[in-house]
């Protein structure tokens, strides 16, 4: 498959991240005097550039985007890649688009993509919201396939033409991404529950993820698949209710999460100890978990803490 097709996939994925400059520009609370903005601020340069793009003056936007991109501004890199890939307002240039894409990879953009997909799933209100998230996952999976194929093709070419042995390690970089995609797809399959087999497959993906790949992917998934799986066992949804298994999942997840990512995990553990779900009721342990979750702005944990505070004794 040509690189042009790969770029089309990338641009479709990343178009969700393009900044809405007009919303900022027309916001009365954030009115900007453009003449007074320092030129070395990449975020403001990006806003200025998008003002010109929205006016149809793309050639005026390019120098501003390039200045911001030189400072590794991800939004500017995405915009430049998209413009050159499609030839929108500039001559189509796949090499330039590819260069911008490489810089995006160095900026760890996959993490932001998964943050966005997780946000979509957590806040989905319609079937289309879940479908949108799944479309992004499918497109990203295709992109990874293309990158891995290109890597092996390059290694084979160098071996034949120059007798240079290159070890293609694309799978090392790609494995945590593939596993995160699979786990999030499992969650979506369960939410959509088109058939019992799809639900069972979704649960299976989550079980495999939690058992073998949590440590490898926690920086991408933020432990969301583990929390979701634990909730299934707590509620007895699509699986037999099993508080003990849920607690093990949550405690194991907590080992690999940054504290900033652990709010919901700690909220669930605190609630289980507060109610004695699969464990001996222990308000002291519950309070420790809930206080930490509440300090991370988990509102449900804060509410449970209020219930505990009305009790006379902490056991």
C-alpha positions as CSV (number, residue, x, y, z in Angstrom):
1,X,0.0,0.0,0.0
2,X,1.4,3.4,-0.9
3,X,2.4,5.9,1.8
4,X,-0.3,8.2,0.5
5,X,-2.9,5.8,1.7
6,X,-1.2,5.4,5.0
7,X,-1.2,9.2,5.4
8,X,-4.9,9.4,4.6
9,X,-5.5,7.0,7.6
10,X,-3.3,9.0,9.9
11,X,-4.9,12.3,8.9
12,X,-8.4,10.9,9.5
13,X,-7.3,9.7,13.0
14,X,-5.6,13.0,13.9
15,X,-8.2,15.3,12.4
16,X,-10.1,14.9,15.7
17,X,-7.2,16.7,17.4
18,X,-7.1,19.8,15.1
19,X,-7.5,22.9,17.3
20,X,-10.6,25.0,17.0
21,X,-9.0,28.4,16.7
22,X,-12.2,30.2,15.8
23,X,-13.8,29.1,19.1
24,X,-10.9,30.7,20.9
25,X,-10.8,33.8,18.7
26,X,-14.5,34.6,19.1
27,X,-14.7,33.8,22.8
28,X,-15.3,37.1,24.7
29,X,-13.4,35.8,27.7
30,X,-10.4,35.0,25.6
31,X,-10.2,37.9,23.1
32,X,-6.7,38.2,21.7
33,X,-4.9,41.3,20.4
34,X,-2.9,39.5,17.7
35,X,-0.5,42.3,17.1
36,X,0.9,42.1,20.7
37,X,1.5,38.3,20.8
38,X,5.2,37.4,21.0
39,X,6.3,35.4,18.0
40,X,8.2,32.7,19.9
41,X,5.1,31.3,21.7
42,X,4.2,28.1,19.8
43,X,0.6,27.9,21.1
44,X,-0.2,31.4,20.0
45,X,1.5,30.9,16.7
46,X,-0.7,27.9,16.2
47,X,-3.8,29.9,17.0
48,X,-2.7,32.7,14.6
49,X,-2.1,30.1,11.9
50,X,-5.5,28.6,12.3
51,X,-7.1,32.0,12.1
52,X,-5.6,32.4,8.6
53,X,-6.6,28.8,7.7
54,X,-10.2,29.5,8.7
55,X,-10.1,32.6,6.5
56,X,-8.8,30.6,3.5
57,X,-5.3,32.1,3.7
58,X,-3.3,29.0,4.1
59,X,-0.1,30.4,2.6
60,X,0.0,32.9,5.4
61,X,-0.5,30.2,7.9
62,X,2.4,28.0,6.8
63,X,5.3,30.1,8.2
64,X,3.6,30.4,11.5
65,X,3.0,26.7,11.7
66,X,6.6,26.0,10.8
67,X,7.8,28.2,13.6
68,X,5.6,26.4,16.0
69,X,6.6,23.0,14.6
70,X,10.2,23.8,15.1
71,X,9.4,24.0,18.8
72,X,7.7,20.6,18.6
73,X,4.2,21.9,18.9
74,X,2.1,18.8,18.2
75,X,-1.0,20.6,17.0
76,X,1.0,22.5,14.4
77,X,2.7,19.3,13.3
78,X,-0.7,17.7,12.8
79,X,-2.0,20.6,10.8
80,X,1.1,20.7,8.5
81,X,1.0,17.0,8.0
82,X,-2.7,17.1,7.0
83,X,-2.2,20.1,4.7
84,X,0.7,18.6,2.8
85,X,-0.8,15.1,2.7
86,X,-4.0,16.4,1.0
87,X,-2.4,19.2,-0.9
88,X,-4.8,21.6,0.8
89,X,-3.6,25.2,0.1
90,X,-0.1,24.0,-0.6
91,X,1.4,21.7,-3.2
92,X,0.9,18.0,-2.2
93,X,4.1,16.8,-0.8
94,X,4.1,13.3,0.7
95,X,7.8,13.5,1.8
96,X,7.1,16.6,3.9
97,X,3.9,15.0,5.3
98,X,6.0,11.9,6.3
99,X,8.6,14.1,8.0
100,X,6.0,15.8,10.1
101,X,4.5,12.4,11.0
102,X,7.9,11.2,12.2
103,X,8.2,14.2,14.4
104,X,4.7,13.5,15.8
105,X,5.8,9.9,16.7
106,X,8.8,11.3,18.6
107,X,6.3,13.5,20.6
108,X,4.5,10.4,21.9
109,X,1.3,11.2,20.2
110,X,-0.2,7.7,20.6
111,X,-0.7,8.4,24.3
112,X,-2.9,11.5,23.5
113,X,-4.8,9.5,20.9
114,X,-5.7,6.8,23.5
115,X,-6.6,9.5,26.0
116,X,-9.1,10.8,23.5
117,X,-10.6,7.4,22.7
118,X,-10.9,6.6,26.4
119,X,-12.7,9.9,26.9
120,X,-15.1,9.0,24.0
121,X,-15.9,5.7,25.6
122,X,-16.3,7.0,29.1
123,X,-18.6,9.8,28.0
124,X,-20.5,8.0,25.2
125,X,-24.2,8.7,25.2
126,X,-25.1,7.1,21.9
127,X,-24.2,4.1,19.8
128,X,-22.5,6.4,17.3
129,X,-20.1,7.6,20.1
130,X,-18.9,4.1,20.5
131,X,-18.7,3.5,16.8
132,X,-16.6,6.7,16.4
133,X,-14.2,5.4,19.0
134,X,-14.0,2.0,17.3
135,X,-13.4,3.6,13.9
136,X,-10.4,5.4,15.4
137,X,-9.1,2.1,16.9
138,X,-9.5,0.3,13.6
139,X,-7.7,3.0,11.6
140,X,-4.9,3.1,14.1
141,X,-4.6,-0.7,13.9
142,X,-4.3,-0.4,10.1
143,X,-1.6,2.2,10.4
144,X,0.4,0.0,12.8
145,X,0.1,-2.9,10.3
146,X,1.4,-0.7,7.5
147,X,4.3,0.6,9.6
148,X,5.3,-2.9,10.5
149,X,5.1,-4.1,6.9
150,X,7.2,-1.2,5.7
151,X,9.8,-2.0,8.4
152,X,10.2,-5.6,7.3
153,X,10.3,-4.5,3.6
154,X,13.1,-2.0,4.3
155,X,15.1,-4.7,6.2
156,X,14.7,-7.1,3.4
157,X,15.7,-4.5,0.8
158,X,18.9,-3.5,2.7
159,X,19.8,-7.2,3.1
160,X,19.5,-7.9,-0.6
161,X,20.9,-4.7,-2.0
162,X,23.7,-3.9,0.5
163,X,24.2,-7.1,2.4
164,X,23.3,-5.2,5.6
165,X,21.3,-7.1,8.2
166,X,18.8,-5.0,10.0
167,X,16.7,-6.3,12.8
168,X,13.2,-4.9,12.4
169,X,11.9,-4.2,15.9
170,X,8.6,-2.6,14.9
171,X,6.7,-5.3,16.8
172,X,8.5,-4.2,20.0
173,X,7.2,-0.6,19.6
174,X,3.8,-1.8,18.3
175,X,2.9,-4.5,20.7
176,X,1.7,-2.3,23.6
177,X,-0.3,-0.3,21.0
178,X,-1.9,-3.4,19.6
179,X,-2.8,-4.7,23.0
180,X,-4.3,-1.4,24.1
181,X,-6.4,-1.3,20.9
182,X,-7.6,-4.8,21.6
183,X,-8.6,-4.1,25.2
184,X,-10.5,-0.9,24.3
185,X,-12.2,-2.7,21.4
186,X,-13.3,-5.3,24.0
187,X,-14.9,-2.6,26.1
188,X,-16.7,-1.2,23.1
189,X,-17.9,-4.7,22.0
190,X,-19.4,-5.2,25.5
191,X,-21.1,-1.8,25.4
192,X,-22.6,-2.4,22.0
193,X,-23.5,-6.0,22.9
194,X,-24.6,-6.9,19.4
195,X,-24.4,-10.6,20.2
196,X,-23.5,-13.0,23.1
197,X,-20.4,-14.1,21.2
198,X,-19.2,-10.5,20.8
199,X,-19.7,-9.9,24.5
200,X,-17.8,-13.1,25.4
201,X,-15.0,-12.1,23.0
202,X,-14.9,-8.6,24.6
203,X,-14.6,-10.1,28.1
204,X,-11.9,-12.5,26.8
205,X,-9.9,-9.6,25.4
206,X,-10.1,-7.8,28.8
207,X,-9.0,-10.9,30.7
208,X,-6.0,-11.4,28.5
209,X,-5.1,-7.8,28.7
210,X,-5.3,-7.8,32.5
211,X,-3.4,-11.0,33.0
212,X,-0.5,-10.4,30.5
213,X,-0.3,-6.9,29.3
214,X,-1.4,-4.4,32.0
215,X,2.2,-3.6,33.0
216,X,3.2,-3.2,29.3
217,X,0.3,-0.9,28.4
218,X,-0.7,1.0,31.6
219,X,1.0,4.2,30.4
220,X,-1.4,4.1,27.4
221,X,-4.6,2.7,28.8
222,X,-4.3,4.4,32.2
223,X,-5.7,1.1,33.7
224,X,-9.2,1.8,32.2
225,X,-9.7,-1.8,30.9
226,X,-8.9,-3.3,34.3
227,X,-11.3,-1.0,36.1
228,X,-14.0,-1.9,33.5
229,X,-13.4,-5.6,33.9
230,X,-13.5,-5.3,37.7
231,X,-16.8,-3.5,37.5
232,X,-18.3,-6.3,35.4
233,X,-17.4,-8.8,38.2
234,X,-18.6,-6.5,41.0
235,X,-22.0,-6.0,39.3
236,X,-22.3,-9.5,37.8
237,X,-22.7,-8.1,34.3
238,X,-22.1,-10.6,31.6
239,X,-20.0,-12.6,34.0
240,X,-20.8,-14.3,37.3
241,X,-20.5,-11.9,40.2
242,X,-17.1,-12.4,41.9
243,X,-16.0,-9.8,44.4
244,X,-12.7,-11.6,45.2
245,X,-11.7,-11.6,41.5
246,X,-12.6,-7.9,41.2
247,X,-10.5,-7.0,44.2
248,X,-7.5,-8.9,42.8
249,X,-7.9,-7.1,39.4
250,X,-8.0,-3.7,41.1
251,X,-5.1,-4.4,43.5
252,X,-3.0,-5.7,40.7
253,X,-3.8,-2.7,38.5
254,X,-2.8,-0.3,41.3
255,X,0.8,-1.7,41.1
256,X,1.3,-0.3,37.7
257,X,-0.6,3.0,37.6
258,X,0.7,6.4,38.4
259,X,-1.1,7.9,41.4
260,X,-2.7,10.5,39.1
261,X,-4.3,7.6,37.1
262,X,-5.6,5.6,40.1
263,X,-8.6,7.6,41.3
264,X,-11.3,5.2,40.1
265,X,-9.3,2.1,41.1
266,X,-9.0,3.4,44.6
267,X,-12.6,4.5,44.7
268,X,-13.7,1.0,43.9
269,X,-11.4,-0.7,46.4
270,X,-12.4,1.8,49.1
271,X,-16.1,1.1,48.4
272,X,-15.5,-2.7,48.6
273,X,-13.8,-2.4,52.0
274,X,-16.5,0.0,53.2
275,X,-19.3,-2.4,52.3
276,X,-17.4,-5.6,52.9
277,X,-17.7,-6.9,49.3
278,X,-15.5,-10.0,49.1
279,X,-13.4,-8.8,51.9
280,X,-13.8,-8.3,55.7
281,X,-15.4,-4.9,56.2
282,X,-12.7,-2.4,57.2
283,X,-13.5,1.3,57.4
284,X,-9.9,2.2,58.1
285,X,-8.6,0.7,54.9
286,X,-11.6,2.0,53.0
287,X,-10.9,5.5,54.3
288,X,-7.3,5.4,53.1
289,X,-8.3,4.4,49.6
290,X,-11.2,6.9,49.5
291,X,-9.3,9.8,50.8
292,X,-6.6,9.4,48.1
293,X,-9.3,9.0,45.4
294,X,-11.2,12.0,46.7
295,X,-7.9,14.1,46.6
296,X,-7.7,13.1,42.9
297,X,-11.2,14.7,42.3
298,X,-13.2,11.5,42.3
299,X,-16.6,12.8,43.4
300,X,-18.1,9.4,44.1
301,X,-15.2,8.7,46.5
302,X,-15.8,12.0,48.2
303,X,-19.5,11.1,48.7
304,X,-18.6,7.7,50.3
305,X,-16.2,9.5,52.6
306,X,-19.0,11.7,53.9
307,X,-20.9,8.5,54.8
308,X,-17.9,7.3,56.7
309,X,-17.4,10.6,58.5
310,X,-20.9,10.2,60.0
311,X,-20.0,7.0,61.7
312,X,-18.7,7.3,65.3
313,X,-15.9,4.8,65.1
314,X,-13.4,3.8,62.4
315,X,-12.8,0.1,62.9
